[in-house]
Amino acid sequence: MVAAPLGAVAWSAGGLRLSPADLAALRFTLTQAVLSALVSVLLAVPVARALARRRFPGRGVLITLMGAPFLLPVIVAVLGLVAVFGRAGWLNGALALAGLPRVDVYGLQGVVLAHVFLNLPLATRMILQGWQAIPAERFRLAESLSFGPAQMARYLERPMLAEVVPGALATVFAVCLTSFAVALVLGGGPGATTLELAIYQAVRFEFDLGHAAGLALVQTALGGAAALAAWRMARAAGFGAGLQMAPALRGPAGWRRAADALAIALAAGFLLLPLGALLIRGLPGLLQLPDMVWLAAARSIAVALLSTAVTITAALILALAVARGGPRWLDLAAALPLATSGLVLGTGLFLIVQPVMAPTRLALPVTILVNALLALPFVFRLLLPEARALEAGYGRLAGSLGLSGAARLRLLTLPRLARPIGFAAGLAAALSMGDLGVIALFAAEQGATLPLVVQRLMGAYRTDAAAGASLLLVGLSFALFWAFDAGGRRAAA
Amino acid sequence: MQGDAVLQLDRVELAQPGFRLTADWSVPKGARVALIGPSGAGKSSLLSAIAGFFPPVGGHVLWDGSALDGLAPGERPLSILFQDQNLFPHLTVAQNVGMGLRTDLRLSADQTARVTAALARVGLAGLESRRPAELSGGQQGRAALARVLLRARPLLLLDEPFAALGPALKTQMLDLLGDVAGETDATVLMVTHDPADARRFAGLTVLVEGGTAHAPAPTEALFTAPPPELAAYLGAT
């Protein structure tokens, strides 16, 4: 499924002739990804350290919230950031009152700002896990030797960071490399176009599919290398549960206490303010949303449910096969979509579909398929350890009884894996619900999904309607996640 | 003994990195055989090979004269009980036992009645709707035996399923096991590391050590005058 679109892309690329504009896009893609990764991780270190060594009410909630941006539709995050940092946003309002010059949220700084907003939590969780992975005995030993903060950093924290930070950098870099929605809204123009955006423009505005294919090829090479690096370096994913830790960690007193509090407050404020702004702006309009928003919402839910069904089925088959000692290439097949992006797969499918019929007619099926493919690596990684445990625990018993086929699925696999399947399905549904990528490539005026409608409302400067629709989008995304996750947990109980 | 041999290990060879075991003997119908020997000698591996989980690198396992090669574990004429994980924890006792009749659990009224009867037979009447976690270790063993009773396969393999039970409870389970095997006319192979189990339950004993599963010999005679290998395992007294 991944190979066919890539093949189409490679076939149509017809020699790599990159124009100066393409090279600029390549340069911008790399620049913004490097900057986004550096800033996200640099800021994440003090926040993670503060969270690791302080206990305060709401700490657990804050860490859980740090997992939420993974589910937050990108377009919603962008909208929230514009509400705070945009031309008419809170920050510029405050700056104007103080008689200071305005800041501009568009261009490189805007793209990096949005990427930091989206990835700071991920980086924080990855680094926090590093802190929590240091055995409590080590800290106890450090305390018994009365290490000061400097020695603590030298002997415990810096070696840990040296191990964890490269993975976090690579992960954020890889995520930002394939960023489309952020660049679509906050970037654009010769100075701030990512490769993904360039692909989109080549398809939608230049109608030059060969050019799009060439760009998609560059994007794939880049994304593949980055994904591989991130996959290798990042040891544990930065989402999922992760609150338990040794209670021994005691933070130093004095000014460091205030610094930690400041880091946490700034991070929480940075993450919560845009969402708050959106809430204030969108809530009044929520009941007066145009009909097309509700229609788009229904369409989005259908797309999310179907792509979730496809992803879960495929991931479960792959995970069970690998758990039973299937061939190694299955593992690789499940990770393959990481190397691509929605726009790359979309371009490939566009190329395949176009000779047969108008691509707009297949917008929703293609979106379902691409969303399913893009969620597959995450879902597979979530299910694989559980499938392995199931096989190790009950594979022999099931085999000895001759429990196989549909009965095995109904009586053993689904009941035992209900919890991870529910969680993974929630994740896949929320990701699909919020995705603004391939749909932008395919959709006609009619037939847009909710994220696309939000983007169009925004582009038409109907800011209040956009805020209302994006609140609906967030609500639906989290509701889907919650419903699947809770359903899985109930089925497992 | 060769005359009514029902289970035949024809030059069976098992191999894994750092491990090798050969077995070339047969067992008469209805026999109760203990497999005894030091841990790591390959008792469980031999049982796994007969059950179809661990393909031999050479030789054949034959049942009633026909080779079992390539048959999936569930298709072989046998039931096996492992050291643990003999019940699915998310299914009720009745569902676990019912799998002895139909693995898809679409049981007729008559079959449901048989499940109830089997549970009563092993002393678990009234516990149909319990989950395994709500049973004691001995009760879990009984539930597994009720399933063996319903499966009614002619060969029963036991990989120390009662090793974790106390002595008195284990004796009870071995007696129940004897009854179940008798009622289903089953031939039994039982792995154990306890000579008392072998003497109590098994007429024949196979000594597994030094890369060989020796041919079955009458248990009493074997323990009364142990050959040097067995004496070494039992320890000089």
Interface residues (C-beta under 8 A of the other chain):
Chain A: G393 Y394 R396 L397 G399 S400 L401 G402 L403 S404 A406 A407 R408 R410 L411 L412 P415 R416
Chain B: A51 G52 F53 A72 P73 G74 E75 S79 I80 F82 Q85 N86 L87 F88 H90 L91 Q95 M99 G100 T103 D104 L105 R151
